[in-house]
Amino acid sequence: MHRKYEVFQKESLSLDQLQDRKLKQTQTAVKQRKQNFLKAYMKDKCNATTCSNLEISESTFKRWLKNDNQFKTEYEKISLTSSTSDN
């Protein structure tokens, strides 16, 4: 912790240069991004395109699949629906 404090003290940013995170990390905000992803994925049918359009990294998408069973289930339903409608 002491080292972090020393490094932080070396920074010379003024208050107006400090920025908040681009995206909120609250449960509600993340849940909304997941829903937005699923809606966009229904149209695009491409993970990379959907991630790019929503400015979500593919590693975030993969983490959602790994850690959120509900998201994974909904994603798989969309994937199965799109693959059966293509045939």
mmCIF file of the C-alpha atoms, coordinates in Angstrom:
data_MODEL
# 
_entry.id   MODEL 
# 
loop_
_atom_site.group_PDB 
_atom_site.id 
_atom_site.type_symbol 
_atom_site.label_atom_id 
_atom_site.label_alt_id 
_atom_site.label_comp_id 
_atom_site.label_asym_id 
_atom_site.label_entity_id 
_atom_site.label_seq_id 
_atom_site.pdbx_PDB_ins_code 
_atom_site.Cartn_x 
_atom_site.Cartn_y 
_atom_site.Cartn_z 
_atom_site.occupancy 
_atom_site.B_iso_or_equiv 
_atom_site.pdbx_formal_charge 
_atom_site.auth_seq_id 
_atom_site.auth_comp_id 
_atom_site.auth_asym_id 
_atom_site.auth_atom_id 
_atom_site.pdbx_PDB_model_num 
ATOM 1  C CA . MET A 1 1  ? 0.000   0.000   0.000   1.00 0.00 ? 1  MET A CA 1 
ATOM 2  C CA . HIS A 1 2  ? 2.863   2.345   0.781   1.00 0.00 ? 2  HIS A CA 1 
ATOM 3  C CA . ARG A 1 3  ? 4.289   1.892   -2.723  1.00 0.00 ? 3  ARG A CA 1 
ATOM 4  C CA . LYS A 1 4  ? 0.924   2.749   -4.309  1.00 0.00 ? 4  LYS A CA 1 
ATOM 5  C CA . TYR A 1 5  ? 0.778   5.890   -2.229  1.00 0.00 ? 5  TYR A CA 1 
ATOM 6  C CA . GLU A 1 6  ? 4.263   6.924   -3.394  1.00 0.00 ? 6  GLU A CA 1 
ATOM 7  C CA . VAL A 1 7  ? 3.401   6.311   -7.047  1.00 0.00 ? 7  VAL A CA 1 
ATOM 8  C CA . PHE A 1 8  ? 0.135   8.205   -6.704  1.00 0.00 ? 8  PHE A CA 1 
ATOM 9  C CA . GLN A 1 9  ? 1.970   11.170  -5.214  1.00 0.00 ? 9  GLN A CA 1 
ATOM 10 C CA . LYS A 1 10 ? 4.145   11.368  -8.337  1.00 0.00 ? 10 LYS A CA 1 
ATOM 11 C CA . GLU A 1 11 ? 1.086   12.045  -10.490 1.00 0.00 ? 11 GLU A CA 1 
ATOM 12 C CA . SER A 1 12 ? 0.507   15.706  -11.132 1.00 0.00 ? 12 SER A CA 1 
ATOM 13 C CA . LEU A 1 13 ? -3.040  15.805  -12.447 1.00 0.00 ? 13 LEU A CA 1 
ATOM 14 C CA . SER A 1 14 ? -5.224  18.724  -11.633 1.00 0.00 ? 14 SER A CA 1 
ATOM 15 C CA . LEU A 1 15 ? -8.784  18.092  -10.478 1.00 0.00 ? 15 LEU A CA 1 
ATOM 16 C CA . ASP A 1 16 ? -10.265 18.974  -13.860 1.00 0.00 ? 16 ASP A CA 1 
ATOM 17 C CA . GLN A 1 17 ? -8.099  16.289  -15.511 1.00 0.00 ? 17 GLN A CA 1 
ATOM 18 C CA . LEU A 1 18 ? -9.461  13.497  -13.329 1.00 0.00 ? 18 LEU A CA 1 
ATOM 19 C CA . GLN A 1 19 ? -12.183 11.464  -14.984 1.00 0.00 ? 19 GLN A CA 1 
ATOM 20 C CA . ASP A 1 20 ? -14.763 9.027   -13.719 1.00 0.00 ? 20 ASP A CA 1 
ATOM 21 C CA . ARG A 1 21 ? -15.020 5.587   -15.219 1.00 0.00 ? 21 ARG A CA 1 
ATOM 22 C CA . LYS A 1 22 ? -16.615 5.523   -18.629 1.00 0.00 ? 22 LYS A CA 1 
ATOM 23 C CA . LEU A 1 23 ? -19.117 2.854   -17.590 1.00 0.00 ? 23 LEU A CA 1 
ATOM 24 C CA . LYS A 1 24 ? -20.788 2.471   -14.237 1.00 0.00 ? 24 LYS A CA 1 
ATOM 25 C CA . GLN A 1 25 ? -19.993 -0.753  -12.418 1.00 0.00 ? 25 GLN A CA 1 
ATOM 26 C CA . THR A 1 26 ? -23.212 -1.036  -10.422 1.00 0.00 ? 26 THR A CA 1 
ATOM 27 C CA . GLN A 1 27 ? -25.188 -4.272  -10.638 1.00 0.00 ? 27 GLN A CA 1 
ATOM 28 C CA . THR A 1 28 ? -28.034 -2.443  -12.345 1.00 0.00 ? 28 THR A CA 1 
ATOM 29 C CA . ALA A 1 29 ? -25.750 -0.880  -14.964 1.00 0.00 ? 29 ALA A CA 1 
ATOM 30 C CA . VAL A 1 30 ? -24.001 -4.176  -15.724 1.00 0.00 ? 30 VAL A CA 1 
ATOM 31 C CA . LYS A 1 31 ? -27.339 -5.996  -15.943 1.00 0.00 ? 31 LYS A CA 1 
ATOM 32 C CA . GLN A 1 32 ? -28.552 -3.375  -18.428 1.00 0.00 ? 32 GLN A CA 1 
ATOM 33 C CA . ARG A 1 33 ? -25.404 -3.803  -20.558 1.00 0.00 ? 33 ARG A CA 1 
ATOM 34 C CA . LYS A 1 34 ? -25.983 -7.558  -20.596 1.00 0.00 ? 34 LYS A CA 1 
ATOM 35 C CA . GLN A 1 35 ? -29.580 -7.055  -21.749 1.00 0.00 ? 35 GLN A CA 1 
ATOM 36 C CA . ASN A 1 36 ? -28.393 -4.597  -24.407 1.00 0.00 ? 36 ASN A CA 1 
ATOM 37 C CA . PHE A 1 37 ? -25.868 -7.193  -25.572 1.00 0.00 ? 37 PHE A CA 1 
ATOM 38 C CA . LEU A 1 38 ? -28.524 -9.906  -25.885 1.00 0.00 ? 38 LEU A CA 1 
ATOM 39 C CA . LYS A 1 39 ? -30.876 -7.611  -27.823 1.00 0.00 ? 39 LYS A CA 1 
ATOM 40 C CA . ALA A 1 40 ? -28.104 -6.559  -30.204 1.00 0.00 ? 40 ALA A CA 1 
ATOM 41 C CA . TYR A 1 41 ? -26.886 -10.150 -30.578 1.00 0.00 ? 41 TYR A CA 1 
ATOM 42 C CA . MET A 1 42 ? -30.369 -11.196 -31.750 1.00 0.00 ? 42 MET A CA 1 
ATOM 43 C CA . LYS A 1 43 ? -29.918 -8.825  -34.698 1.00 0.00 ? 43 LYS A CA 1 
ATOM 44 C CA . ASP A 1 44 ? -26.184 -9.204  -35.407 1.00 0.00 ? 44 ASP A CA 1 
ATOM 45 C CA . LYS A 1 45 ? -25.684 -12.920 -34.657 1.00 0.00 ? 45 LYS A CA 1 
ATOM 46 C CA . CYS A 1 46 ? -21.977 -12.152 -34.224 1.00 0.00 ? 46 CYS A CA 1 
ATOM 47 C CA . ASN A 1 47 ? -20.174 -11.824 -30.895 1.00 0.00 ? 47 ASN A CA 1 
ATOM 48 C CA . ALA A 1 48 ? -17.384 -9.617  -32.211 1.00 0.00 ? 48 ALA A CA 1 
ATOM 49 C CA . THR A 1 49 ? -19.751 -7.249  -34.015 1.00 0.00 ? 49 THR A CA 1 
ATOM 50 C CA . THR A 1 50 ? -22.070 -6.970  -31.037 1.00 0.00 ? 50 THR A CA 1 
ATOM 51 C CA . CYS A 1 51 ? -19.178 -6.311  -28.650 1.00 0.00 ? 51 CYS A CA 1 
ATOM 52 C CA . SER A 1 52 ? -17.731 -3.710  -30.985 1.00 0.00 ? 52 SER A CA 1 
ATOM 53 C CA . ASN A 1 53 ? -21.047 -1.927  -31.514 1.00 0.00 ? 53 ASN A CA 1 
ATOM 54 C CA . LEU A 1 54 ? -21.727 -1.759  -27.769 1.00 0.00 ? 54 LEU A CA 1 
ATOM 55 C CA . GLU A 1 55 ? -18.093 -0.967  -26.889 1.00 0.00 ? 55 GLU A CA 1 
ATOM 56 C CA . ILE A 1 56 ? -17.814 -4.065  -24.712 1.00 0.00 ? 56 ILE A CA 1 
ATOM 57 C CA . SER A 1 57 ? -14.573 -6.022  -24.780 1.00 0.00 ? 57 SER A CA 1 
ATOM 58 C CA . GLU A 1 58 ? -14.786 -9.647  -25.842 1.00 0.00 ? 58 GLU A CA 1 
ATOM 59 C CA . SER A 1 59 ? -13.110 -10.613 -22.567 1.00 0.00 ? 59 SER A CA 1 
ATOM 60 C CA . THR A 1 60 ? -16.002 -8.969  -20.707 1.00 0.00 ? 60 THR A CA 1 
ATOM 61 C CA . PHE A 1 61 ? -18.473 -10.951 -22.808 1.00 0.00 ? 61 PHE A CA 1 
ATOM 62 C CA . LYS A 1 62 ? -16.581 -14.185 -22.066 1.00 0.00 ? 62 LYS A CA 1 
ATOM 63 C CA . ARG A 1 63 ? -16.504 -13.349 -18.351 1.00 0.00 ? 63 ARG A CA 1 
ATOM 64 C CA . TRP A 1 64 ? -20.275 -12.829 -18.400 1.00 0.00 ? 64 TRP A CA 1 
ATOM 65 C CA . LEU A 1 65 ? -20.728 -16.254 -20.012 1.00 0.00 ? 65 LEU A CA 1 
ATOM 66 C CA . LYS A 1 66 ? -18.472 -17.880 -17.455 1.00 0.00 ? 66 LYS A CA 1 
ATOM 67 C CA . ASN A 1 67 ? -19.854 -16.217 -14.322 1.00 0.00 ? 67 ASN A CA 1 
ATOM 68 C CA . ASP A 1 68 ? -23.524 -15.520 -15.065 1.00 0.00 ? 68 ASP A CA 1 
ATOM 69 C CA . ASN A 1 69 ? -25.594 -18.644 -15.722 1.00 0.00 ? 69 ASN A CA 1 
ATOM 70 C CA . GLN A 1 70 ? -28.745 -16.683 -16.549 1.00 0.00 ? 70 GLN A CA 1 
ATOM 71 C CA . PHE A 1 71 ? -26.899 -14.616 -19.166 1.00 0.00 ? 71 PHE A CA 1 
ATOM 72 C CA . LYS A 1 72 ? -25.317 -17.780 -20.576 1.00 0.00 ? 72 LYS A CA 1 
ATOM 73 C CA . THR A 1 73 ? -28.699 -19.518 -20.824 1.00 0.00 ? 73 THR A CA 1 
ATOM 74 C CA . GLU A 1 74 ? -30.302 -16.572 -22.623 1.00 0.00 ? 74 GLU A CA 1 
ATOM 75 C CA . TYR A 1 75 ? -27.302 -16.275 -24.956 1.00 0.00 ? 75 TYR A CA 1 
ATOM 76 C CA . GLU A 1 76 ? -27.462 -19.990 -25.806 1.00 0.00 ? 76 GLU A CA 1 
ATOM 77 C CA . LYS A 1 77 ? -31.214 -19.762 -26.516 1.00 0.00 ? 77 LYS A CA 1 
ATOM 78 C CA . ILE A 1 78 ? -30.561 -16.965 -29.002 1.00 0.00 ? 78 ILE A CA 1 
ATOM 79 C CA . SER A 1 79 ? -27.682 -18.915 -30.571 1.00 0.00 ? 79 SER A CA 1 
ATOM 80 C CA . LEU A 1 80 ? -29.799 -22.058 -30.925 1.00 0.00 ? 80 LEU A CA 1 
ATOM 81 C CA . THR A 1 81 ? -32.724 -20.113 -32.352 1.00 0.00 ? 81 THR A CA 1 
ATOM 82 C CA . SER A 1 82 ? -30.532 -18.450 -34.957 1.00 0.00 ? 82 SER A CA 1 
ATOM 83 C CA . SER A 1 83 ? -28.813 -21.710 -35.948 1.00 0.00 ? 83 SER A CA 1 
ATOM 84 C CA . THR A 1 84 ? -32.110 -23.597 -36.356 1.00 0.00 ? 84 THR A CA 1 
ATOM 85 C CA . SER A 1 85 ? -33.679 -20.774 -38.364 1.00 0.00 ? 85 SER A CA 1 
ATOM 86 C CA . ASP A 1 86 ? -30.710 -20.809 -40.757 1.00 0.00 ? 86 ASP A CA 1 
ATOM 87 C CA . ASN A 1 87 ? -31.415 -24.458 -41.684 1.00 0.00 ? 87 ASN A CA 1 
# 
